[in-house]
């Protein structure tokens, strides 16, 4: 197994995992010994200090654990400074999670309500993945019932959208281009496209596909519920080395990117200041508290249109100070609105 195939648990996560699954802080020694053996099998050459950090024990305890394993007939050798190796695979490690199983677990919080639908595409994958995971831990019925009391719901998808999402995920897993029909809201136009699906990204309660559009010959953002049909092709694609998803999403207020960065300064009244500060933002605004309880925010974004749409929901409690050209546009817009209400 390669180094990158192994994802170790750090000390805090290790403790949290055992706590969640009903094991107290004094982790049972048998559990720890089993964990040590399987970890060495998955990561030959791991050192005593690394094992101590993963298990939340001392290096001296690891030395004692290795001796106890030897007494049990499990030979663990130390080769100089290269770390520990298990002589024979006395304990079989669990099989790797499949791509569909990993995605089923990763997307479960977002799709919790969808799993109630009979025959959901992730249902079997989720069950098989959980079986592989839960065989490592003791989980009683009370804990299983408790887990059902904590749910994260999203808006229910219709069957057509559910199938579209399934096919997009299949295309991402297989790295194949999709052939699709996509409705562009701004132009009220349904177009046929070939898209290389790069990433699925949640924003504002919706899922968006970020991928290379062969029609426009550039990386674009597509909202999932605007796909009318999707078919997988046999054409493999590769994400270009120069494309970086974090850079692509950097300084976006929502999901739509404008061509230039704009720095906004907005003053919110004390009536809404506390609500502005408690929200979570994908961009990172700077907050400055006013003596009168107002709040000044400054943010640089490539999503000017979406920022202004967000700001305008606060009406008279939000005043755009800069840039001057956008302030003038709002002045004209509000003047036109005022005239409508004066009629």
SULGI-V648611 format. One record per helix or strand of 2 or more residues. SS is the DSSP state (h for helix, s for strand). FROM is the first residue (numbers start at 1). LEN is the number of residues. If there is no record, write none. Layout:
ss=SS from=FROM len=LEN
ss=SS from=FROM len=LEN
//
This chain:
ss=h from=3 len=3
ss=h from=11 len=10
ss=h from=29 len=14
ss=h from=48 len=8
ss=h from=59 len=13
ss=s from=76 len=3
ss=s from=84 len=3
ss=h from=99 len=8
ss=h from=108 len=9
ss=h from=123 len=12
ss=h from=141 len=7
ss=h from=159 len=16
ss=s from=176 len=9
ss=s from=189 len=15
ss=s from=206 len=8
ss=s from=218 len=6
ss=h from=224 len=3
ss=s from=227 len=10
ss=h from=245 len=5
ss=s from=262 len=7
ss=h from=273 len=6
ss=s from=286 len=4
ss=s from=295 len=7
ss=h from=304 len=9
ss=h from=315 len=3
ss=s from=318 len=5
ss=h from=324 len=19
//
